[in-house]
Amino acid sequence: MSSLAAAVAVPEVAGATKFSVQAGAEPGVMPRVLELFAKRGLVPERWNSCVVRAARLTIDIEIAGLDRDTAEYVANCMRQIVGVDLVLTA
């Protein structure tokens, strides 16, 4: 099985926090979002991003190891990033 096929077949991480970010398709948005996890020593289990209609960026992130308060804090920080329009958590 190729590494891409293996990545797609991986089941969800139990207890992981999920973030869905909607933003303008600007080059600085993704590194700013990732930085919020990196400075906490966290690496997302999953990261999927795509540009829709050449102007909208969607980022879906799944990360383990965040308590509820930290997840809400990170989501609020994402909402402050220039270009980010919407952040949903689950």
BELHUZI-V25036 format. One record per backbone hydrogen bond with DSSP energy under -1.0 kcal/mol. NH is the residue of the N-H (numbers start at 0). CO is the residue of the C=O. E is the energy in kcal/mol with one decimal. If there is no record, write none. Layout:
# BELHUZI-V25036
nh:NH co:CO e:E
nh:NH co:CO e:E
This chain:
# BELHUZI-V25036
nh:5 co:1 e:-2.3
nh:6 co:2 e:-2.0
nh:7 co:3 e:-1.9
nh:8 co:4 e:-1.7
nh:15 co:12 e:-1.8
nh:16 co:62 e:-3.0
nh:18 co:60 e:-2.8
nh:19 co:87 e:-2.4
nh:20 co:58 e:-3.2
nh:21 co:85 e:-2.8
nh:22 co:56 e:-2.6
nh:23 co:82 e:-2.2
nh:24 co:54 e:-2.1
nh:25 co:23 e:-2.3
nh:28 co:25 e:-1.4
nh:31 co:27 e:-1.4
nh:32 co:28 e:-2.2
nh:33 co:29 e:-2.6
nh:34 co:30 e:-2.1
nh:36 co:33 e:-1.1
nh:37 co:33 e:-2.4
nh:38 co:34 e:-2.5
nh:39 co:36 e:-1.4
nh:40 co:37 e:-1.8
nh:41 co:36 e:-2.4
nh:44 co:61 e:-1.7
nh:45 co:61 e:-1.9
nh:47 co:59 e:-2.7
nh:49 co:57 e:-2.1
nh:51 co:55 e:-3.4
nh:54 co:51 e:-1.5
nh:55 co:51 e:-2.2
nh:56 co:22 e:-3.5
nh:57 co:49 e:-2.7
nh:58 co:20 e:-2.5
nh:59 co:47 e:-3.3
nh:60 co:18 e:-2.8
nh:61 co:45 e:-2.0
nh:62 co:16 e:-2.7
nh:70 co:66 e:-2.6
nh:71 co:67 e:-2.2
nh:72 co:68 e:-2.2
nh:73 co:69 e:-2.9
nh:74 co:70 e:-2.4
nh:75 co:71 e:-2.4
nh:76 co:72 e:-2.2
nh:77 co:73 e:-2.4
nh:78 co:74 e:-1.9
nh:80 co:77 e:-1.6
nh:83 co:80 e:-2.0
nh:84 co:21 e:-2.9
nh:85 co:21 e:-1.8
nh:87 co:19 e:-2.6
nh:89 co:17 e:-2.0
